[in-house]
Amino acid sequence: MKGISCLSAVFAFLLTAGSVGAGESLTFRQVLQRVLDTDLSLQVAAMKVQRARQENPRVESRLGWVLEGQAGVARDTSPLLGTPTDRTDASASLDRKLVSGGSVGLGAGYTREDSGATFSPAIPNPADSTSVDLNYRLPLGQGKGNPDYHQGLTSAAAGVEIAEADREAQRDQLARKTADLFYAAALTWAQLENAKRAIARAERLKRYIRRNIALGIAEKKDRLQAEAQLRTQIAEYRRLQVAWERQRTELNRLMNRPWDAEFVPALADPLAPVTEDIRKLLQEAEANNPDLRRNRARVSRAEAAIARARDAARNKMDVVLSVGNKTLSGNTLLGSVNRSERVGGVRLEYRYPLDKRGFDAEINQALLDRSIALREISLVQSDLRYNVSSLLAEINAARRALEGYRLSLESEKLKLMEAEERHRTGRTETDKLIQSESDFYLAEFLLEQQKIDLARKHTDLDILRGSLWRTVVPSGTREEGVVQ
């Protein structure tokens, strides 16, 4: 009965084992490309970049022309005679702030007054008056050089840099998450393949012992031991199968594929050794690090805030120049009047804030923001030096270990060939041959495991230095148009 139950277990294993791995072969870069093509978080990050870019035209619009106008009718009393007066007026102005901080404006107005009584027969009633004037405002204190505009552009550019750095950080994080899942799945797959071969060897050993029992050269305990070994191997395979299904489902979710779509995780072609020196690798890592890019943009934004706050704390002193023309026309008791006069003037405007604590606090906040960002830059650069150096050393050590595993596999292959030859000539027992096969396949698995470990370290370095994105296009970051 025990033999029958063990046979049933093997049969059940063969049914389940045949269903695993039927699918296309995918490398890490192929998996990552599919993940990037469908990931919604990258699309959201791209929209945030586009939103940040809208700040620049908003700041530039501060230098645009502004048209204002007003018109109205009123009935009031004359301040001198108290007689009722009907008044109609309209005015318009066209103003613009200049890059230098000054502003220029053109204004025009029209007024018509019709009073129930006149103060003097020489004053027209009703009277029409018009005015046209051109004015120029020159800031000598606050606003000189238009720091609000120039620093606003700097701040807008920094906002775009921060949004793009956030998008790159999201992309790198997604790549690392995909790498974690992919290489774990690749290792599980290698373990599954090794477990299949172990089950086949255990079944062969069980048949060999059963035959020896029939010949009287083996005992029952040998059969029990062989059956226990077979059951253990089947249980290990099923455990690995559960892990594989979980990893496969998670990777399919990232790739937006059916949860049970099968595929085989495949390693790319043999990786070339890293030939660049540590200095060049560090330069590439710093040039492609989103944290450095983000903090440098924060420094620029803080410096812009400092400049604006210092300008806001200055005393306001503006010189206003104006020149224009005014006309008055209408009928009087003495005849018609039509006068035109050129007008102009110079005016000085001054404002001094007595309490500057708010301005000082704003400046101090911006100074602290800059100091924080500068220290973050130093911290990131230090971490990069350690990470790049550590990865490079690990890759070199892994390559040496890989070469050792290759030599070990070659030795085990020679041992297996010799055992097979001895078995064919009857000079060795079957269990010895199976042990030689076990040693060979273990060496083969250890070599594959080392390849996976080396490939993962290369991927980590490629993400760190940004070279991964030369072959993988993050199309999921494509910016969508704004809905009108």
C-alpha positions in Angstrom: 0.0 0.0 0.0 2.8 2.4 0.8 4.4 1.7 -2.6 1.0 2.5 -4.3 0.6 5.7 -2.3 4.1 6.8 -3.2 3.4 6.1 -6.8 0.2 8.1 -6.6 2.2 11.0 -5.1 4.7 10.9 -8.0 1.8 10.7 -10.5 0.2 13.8 -8.9 3.5 15.6 -9.0 4.0 14.9 -12.7 0.5 16.4 -13.4 1.2 19.6 -11.5 4.8 19.9 -12.7 3.8 19.8 -16.3 1.6 22.9 -15.9 4.4 25.1 -14.6 6.5 27.2 -17.0 4.4 26.9 -20.2 4.9 30.4 -21.5 7.2 32.9 -23.2 10.7 33.6 -22.1 11.1 37.1 -20.7 14.3 38.9 -19.6 14.3 41.6 -16.9 14.4 44.4 -19.4 11.5 43.0 -21.3 9.5 42.7 -18.1 10.5 46.2 -17.0 9.5 47.6 -20.4 6.0 46.1 -20.0 5.7 47.4 -16.5 6.7 51.0 -17.5 4.3 50.9 -20.5 1.3 50.3 -18.2 2.1 51.7 -14.8 -0.4 54.5 -13.8 1.8 56.0 -11.2 4.3 57.1 -13.8 1.5 58.6 -15.9 0.4 60.6 -12.8 4.0 61.7 -12.2 4.2 62.9 -15.8 1.0 64.9 -15.3 2.6 66.5 -12.3 5.6 67.5 -14.4 3.2 69.1 -16.9 1.4 70.9 -14.2 4.7 72.3 -12.8 5.6 73.6 -16.3 2.4 75.7 -16.3 4.0 77.9 -13.6 6.5 79.5 -16.1 3.9 81.0 -18.4 2.0 82.1 -15.3 5.0 84.1 -14.1 5.8 85.4 -17.6 2.2 86.7 -17.8 3.1 89.3 -15.1 4.7 91.3 -17.9 1.7 91.3 -20.1 -0.5 94.2 -20.9 -3.5 94.8 -18.6 -6.5 96.6 -19.9 -8.9 98.2 -17.5 -12.1 100.3 -18.0 -15.0 101.7 -16.2 -18.1 103.7 -17.1 -21.1 105.0 -15.2 -23.9 107.6 -14.8 -24.8 109.4 -11.6 -27.1 112.1 -10.3 -25.7 114.1 -7.4 -25.7 117.6 -6.0 -23.1 120.3 -6.6 -20.8 120.7 -3.6 -20.9 124.5 -3.9 -24.5 125.4 -4.8 -26.2 122.2 -3.9 -28.0 122.1 -7.3 -28.7 118.7 -8.9 -26.0 117.5 -11.4 -26.2 114.7 -13.9 -22.8 113.1 -14.5 -21.7 110.6 -17.1 -18.1 109.3 -17.2 -15.9 106.6 -18.8 -12.3 105.8 -18.5 -9.8 103.2 -19.7 -6.2 102.3 -19.1 -3.5 100.1 -20.6 -0.7 99.2 -18.2 2.3 96.9 -18.3 5.1 96.0 -15.9 8.6 96.0 -17.4 11.4 93.5 -16.9 13.5 96.2 -15.2 10.8 96.6 -12.5 9.3 99.8 -13.7 5.8 100.1 -15.2 4.3 102.1 -18.0 0.7 103.0 -18.5 -1.6 104.8 -20.9 -4.9 106.2 -19.7 -7.9 108.0 -21.2 -11.1 109.4 -19.7 -14.2 111.2 -20.7 -16.7 113.1 -18.4 -19.9 115.0 -19.1 -21.6 117.1 -16.4 -25.0 118.8 -16.7 -25.9 121.0 -13.7 -29.2 122.6 -12.9 -27.4 125.9 -12.2 -24.0 127.4 -13.1 -21.6 129.0 -10.7 -20.2 131.4 -13.3 -21.5 132.3 -16.8 -18.0 131.6 -18.1 -18.2 127.9 -17.1 -19.8 125.7 -19.7 -22.9 123.8 -18.8 -23.3 121.1 -19.8 -19.5 120.5 -20.0 -17.5 117.8 -21.8 -14.0 117.0 -20.6 -11.4 114.5 -21.9 -8.0 113.5 -20.7 -5.1 111.4 -22.0 -2.0 110.7 -20.0 1.1 108.6 -20.2 2.8 107.6 -16.9 6.0 105.8 -16.0 6.8 104.4 -12.5 10.4 103.8 -11.6 11.1 101.9 -8.3 14.2 103.0 -6.5 13.8 100.7 -3.5 11.4 97.7 -3.3 10.9 96.2 -6.7 14.0 97.6 -8.3 15.2 95.1 -10.9 11.9 93.2 -10.7 13.1 90.4 -8.4 9.6 89.1 -8.1 9.6 88.3 -11.8 13.1 87.0 -12.2 13.0 84.9 -9.0 9.6 83.7 -10.0 11.1 82.3 -13.2 13.8 80.6 -11.1 11.3 79.2 -8.7 9.2 77.9 -11.6 12.2 76.2 -13.2 13.1 74.6 -9.9 9.5 73.4 -9.5 9.8 71.6 -12.9 13.1 70.1 -11.8 11.6 68.8 -8.6 8.6 67.3 -10.4 10.9 65.6 -13.0 13.1 64.3 -10.2 10.1 62.9 -8.4 9.1 61.2 -11.7 12.6 59.7 -12.0 12.6 58.6 -8.4 9.3 56.9 -9.1 10.7 55.2 -12.2 13.8 54.0 -10.3 11.7 52.7 -7.4 9.5 50.8 -9.8 12.6 49.3 -11.5 14.0 48.2 -8.2 10.7 46.7 -7.2 10.5 44.8 -10.5 14.1 43.7 -10.1 13.3 42.3 -6.6 10.4 40.3 -8.0 12.0 39.2 -11.2 15.3 37.9 -9.8 13.5 36.2 -6.9 11.2 34.5 -9.4 14.3 33.6 -11.5 15.9 31.9 -8.5 12.6 30.1 -7.6 12.4 28.9 -11.2 16.0 27.6 -11.0 15.1 25.8 -7.8 12.0 24.3 -9.4 14.1 22.9 -12.2 16.6 21.5 -9.8 13.8 20.0 -7.7 12.3 18.3 -10.8 15.7 16.6 -11.4 16.0 15.7 -7.7 12.6 14.0 -7.8 13.6 12.0 -10.9 16.8 10.9 -9.2 14.9 9.9 -6.1 12.4 7.9 -8.1 15.3 6.1 -9.9 17.0 5.4 -6.6 13.7 3.9 -5.2 13.3 1.6 -8.2 17.0 0.5 -7.8 16.5 -0.3 -4.1 13.3 -2.2 -4.9 15.1 -4.3 -7.4 17.9 -5.0 -4.9 15.4 -6.0 -2.3 14.0 -8.6 -4.8 17.6 -9.8 -5.2 18.1 -10.0 -1.5 20.9 -7.4 -1.4 18.9 -4.6 0.2 16.7 -4.2 3.2 13.3 -2.8 3.8 14.7 0.2 5.7 16.6 1.2 2.5 13.2 1.2 0.6 11.6 3.3 3.4 14.5 5.7 3.3 14.2 6.1 -0.5 10.5 6.7 -0.3 10.9 9.3 2.4 13.5 11.1 0.3 11.1 11.1 -2.7 8.3 12.5 -0.6 10.6 15.2 0.8 11.6 16.2 -2.7 8.0 16.3 -3.9 7.0 18.4 -0.9 9.9 20.8 -1.5 8.8 21.1 -5.2 5.2 22.0 -4.1 6.5 24.6 -1.7 8.5 26.2 -4.5 5.5 26.0 -6.8 3.5 28.0 -4.3 6.2 30.6 -4.1 6.5 30.7 -7.9 2.7 31.2 -8.4 2.8 34.1 -5.9 5.8 35.8 -7.7 4.4 35.1 -11.1 1.0 36.7 -10.1 2.7 39.8 -8.7 4.9 40.2 -11.9 1.8 39.7 -14.1 0.0 42.4 -12.0 2.8 44.8 -12.7 2.8 44.0 -16.4 -1.0 44.3 -16.5 -1.3 40.7 -17.8 -3.8 38.0 -16.7 -2.8 36.8 -13.2 -2.1 33.2 -14.3 -0.3 34.0 -17.6 2.8 31.8 -17.6 6.3 32.9 -18.5 9.9 31.8 -18.0 12.3 34.4 -16.3 15.4 34.3 -18.5 18.8 35.9 -17.8 20.2 38.1 -20.6 23.4 37.3 -22.4 26.5 37.0 -20.3 27.3 40.4 -18.7 30.5 42.1 -19.6 32.7 43.2 -16.8 32.5 46.8 -15.6 35.4 48.6 -17.2 34.7 52.1 -16.0 36.7 53.3 -13.1 35.0 54.3 -9.8 35.4 58.1 -10.6 33.4 57.8 -13.8 30.8 55.6 -12.3 30.3 58.1 -9.4 30.0 60.9 -11.9 27.3 59.0 -13.8 25.5 58.2 -10.6 25.5 61.8 -9.4 24.3 63.0 -12.8 21.4 60.6 -12.8 20.4 60.7 -9.2 16.9 62.1 -8.6 17.6 63.0 -5.0 20.5 65.2 -6.0 18.5 66.8 -8.7 15.6 67.4 -6.4 17.7 69.0 -3.6 19.7 71.2 -6.0 16.4 72.5 -7.3 15.3 73.1 -3.7 18.5 75.2 -3.2 17.6 77.3 -6.3 14.0 77.7 -5.0 15.2 78.7 -1.5 17.7 81.2 -3.0 14.8 82.7 -5.1 12.7 82.9 -1.9 15.5 84.7 -0.1 15.9 87.3 -2.8 12.1 87.9 -2.9 11.9 88.2 0.9 14.8 90.6 1.0 13.2 92.7 -1.6 9.9 92.7 0.2 11.7 93.9 3.4 13.1 97.0 1.6 11.5 100.4 1.8 9.3 101.3 -1.1 10.3 104.5 -3.0 8.9 105.0 -6.4 9.2 108.0 -8.8 6.2 108.5 -11.0 6.4 110.6 -14.1 3.3 111.6 -16.1 2.5 113.6 -19.2 -0.7 114.1 -21.0 -3.4 116.4 -22.3 -6.8 117.6 -21.0 -9.6 119.3 -22.9 -12.8 121.1 -21.8 -15.6 122.0 -24.2 -19.2 123.2 -23.9 -21.5 126.2 -24.2 -21.7 129.2 -21.8 -23.8 132.3 -21.6 -20.9 134.1 -23.2 -20.5 131.6 -26.0 -18.8 128.2 -26.7 -15.7 127.0 -24.9 -13.1 124.6 -26.3 -9.9 124.5 -24.3 -6.9 122.1 -24.5 -4.0 122.0 -22.1 -0.9 119.9 -21.8 -0.3 118.5 -18.3 2.4 116.6 -16.5 4.0 116.0 -13.2 6.5 114.2 -11.0 5.5 112.4 -7.9 7.6 110.6 -5.2 5.9 107.7 -3.3 7.4 106.3 -0.1 6.5 103.5 2.3 8.4 102.2 5.3 7.3 99.1 7.2 7.8 99.7 10.9 7.5 96.0 11.9 9.8 93.8 9.9 9.6 90.7 12.0 7.5 88.9 9.4 10.1 89.7 6.7 12.9 88.5 8.9 11.1 85.3 9.7 10.5 84.6 6.0 14.1 85.2 5.2 15.2 82.9 8.0 12.9 80.2 6.8 14.3 80.4 3.3 17.9 80.3 4.6 17.0 77.2 6.7 15.4 75.5 3.6 18.6 76.2 1.6 20.8 74.8 4.5 18.7 71.7 4.7 18.9 71.1 1.0 22.7 71.6 1.0 23.1 69.1 3.8 20.9 66.6 2.0 23.1 67.0 -1.1 26.2 66.1 1.0 24.4 63.1 2.5 23.3 61.8 -0.9 26.7 62.2 -2.4 28.3 60.4 0.6 25.7 57.5 0.2 26.4 57.4 -3.5 30.1 57.0 -3.0 29.6 54.1 -0.6 26.9 52.4 -2.8 28.8 52.7 -6.0 32.0 51.4 -4.4 30.2 48.6 -2.6 28.4 47.5 -5.8 31.5 47.6 -7.9 33.4 45.5 -5.3 30.5 43.0 -5.0 30.3 42.6 -8.8 34.0 41.9 -9.0 33.8 39.4 -6.2 30.7 37.8 -7.7 32.5 37.4 -11.1 35.4 35.6 -9.4 32.9 33.4 -7.5 31.1 32.7 -10.8 34.4 31.5 -12.4 34.9 29.2 -9.4 31.4 27.7 -9.8 32.1 27.2 -13.5 35.3 25.3 -12.7 33.4 23.3 -10.1 30.7 22.4 -12.6 33.3 21.2 -15.1 34.8 19.0 -12.4 31.4 17.5 -11.5 30.7 17.0 -15.2 33.9 15.0 -15.6 33.1 13.0 -12.5 29.6 12.3 -13.8 31.0 11.1 -17.2 33.4 8.8 -15.4 30.6 7.4 -13.2 28.4 6.8 -16.3 31.3 5.0 -18.0 31.9 2.9 -14.9 28.2 2.1 -14.5 28.0 0.9 -18.2 30.9 -1.5 -17.6 29.4 -2.7 -14.3 32.2 -1.3 -12.1 29.9 1.0 -10.0 26.5 0.7 -8.4 23.4 2.7 -9.5 23.2 4.6 -6.3 26.8 5.9 -6.8 25.8 7.1 -10.3 22.7 8.8 -8.9 24.9 10.6 -6.3 27.2 11.8 -9.0 24.2 13.1 -10.9 23.0 14.8 -7.8 26.4 16.5 -7.3 26.5 17.6 -10.9 23.0 19.2 -10.9 23.7 20.8 -7.5 26.8 22.4 -9.0 24.7 23.4 -12.1 22.1 25.1 -9.8 24.8 26.9 -7.7 26.3 28.3 -10.9 22.8 29.5 -12.1 22.2 31.0 -8.6 25.5 32.9 -8.9 24.5 34.1 -12.4 21.3 35.4 -11.0 23.0 37.2 -8.1 25.6 38.8 -10.5 22.8 39.9 -12.9 20.9 41.5 -10.0 24.0 43.4 -8.9 24.6 44.6 -12.4 21.0 45.8 -12.5 21.4 47.7 -9.3 24.4 49.4 -10.7 22.6 50.2 -14.0 19.8 51.8 -12.1 22.2 53.8 -9.9 24.2 55.1 -12.8 21.2 55.6 -15.1 22.5 53.4 -17.9 19.4 51.1 -17.6 17.3 53.8 -19.3 19.4 53.8 -22.4 17.8 50.5 -23.4 14.5 50.7 -21.5 12.3 53.5 -22.7 10.0 54.7 -19.9 7.1 55.3 -22.2 4.7 55.2 -19.3 6.0 58.7 -18.4 4.6 60.2 -21.6 3.0 63.5 -20.7 -0.7 63.7 -21.6 -2.3 66.9 -22.9 -4.3 69.0 -20.5 -8.0 68.5 -21.0 -9.7 71.6 -22.2 
